[in-house]
Amino acid sequence: MSDCIFCKIANKEIPSNVAYEDSEIICFHDLQPQAPVHLLVIPKKHIESLDGAGAEDAAVLGGLLTKVKAIAAEAGLANGYRLVCNCGEDGMQTVKHLHFHLLGKRKMLWPPG
């Protein structure tokens, strides 16, 4: 999508601090971190949200989720991390491109919201 900020980051139209990238996903540092480590992991393909994902996206999303362990390890999150996906208005999804927040290097609180 031409007006999607995450698509522009994935297409290198907007610079970002990339932590990991392959042909299907890109992971970059959040500009407003909520933890000492706060990375965003996104599919390069524009998928609006989890609600917008279809069966044709299963391989990309499965690949993304299986890469999180290696991304977390590379980020030094050996003691644990939190992976968050906000979906829709009530879920506080502010960018309409499916993304996962990978948070770590501090004790997480519960309940989160």
N, C-alpha and C positions, 0 to 999 in steps of 0.2 A: 504494500500500500504506500502510495507516494507521500502521505502526510503522517505516517507512523514513525515516531522517533526511534523505536527499537529496530524497525526495518532499516532506517537510515544508518544506525550503528552497525547492524549486521552487514550492510552493503558498503561500509567504510566511507559513507558520506558525512558522518559525524565521528570525530575521534573519540576513542574511549580507552580506558586502561584495561586491556584484555588480559585475562588470567588463563584462559583456555579457548581454543577454537579448533573445530574440525569442519568437515563439509556440511554437517547438518545443524550444529549448535555453536553458539558463542557464549562465553562467560566473561563478564567484566565487572569492575568495581563500581558499586553504587556511589553516586555523587553526594548522597545524604545518608551516610552510614548510620545504622541503628545498633551496631555492635562493632567491636574492634575489627572483625572481619565481616564484611557484608558484600557478597557477590550476587550478581543477577545472572541466572542461567536461562537462556532463551533458545527456542528453535529459530533457525534462520528463516524458515517458512513462516509467513504471517498466519497465525491462528489467533483469533481474538481472545479466547479464554478456554478454560477446560470445557465449558459448555459448548464451545464452538469446535472442539476437536471431534473428528470422526474416525471411523475404522481405518481410513486411509492414512491416518496420522499415528497409528499404533507403533510402527517401527521407529519413527523419529522420536516419539515420546519415551518409548522403552529405552532407546539408546541414550537419550538425555538423562534419564533417571539412573541408568547403570554407570554413567560417567561421573555422577556426583561424588561417589566414594573417592575416586582418584583426584578429582578437583579439590575436595575437602582435605585429603592427605597432603596435596601440594601446597595448600594454604596453611598447613600446620595445625589442622583441627583434630589432632589425635585423641583429644579428650571428649570429643562429641561436637555436635552441631545441630542446628535446627534448619529444616527445609520448609518453606512456607509458600503457598500458592494462593493468592487472593483472587476471588472470582466474583465478578459483578459489583454492583453499587454497594450493597450491604456488606460485602466482603472487603470493601475498600480497594478494589482494583482501580488504580488511577491511570494506568497505561493499558489501552485495549490491544495488547499483544501478550499472549501467554508468556508468563515468566515466573521463575522460582527464585525466592530470596534464600540464599545460603548464608546463615548467620552463625558466628562462633567467636571463640576466645573470651567468652564471659558466660557466667551461669545464666541460663534462661529462666524466666518466670512463668508460672502457670496459675491461673488461666492467662492466656496471652492478650485478650482483648477486653 
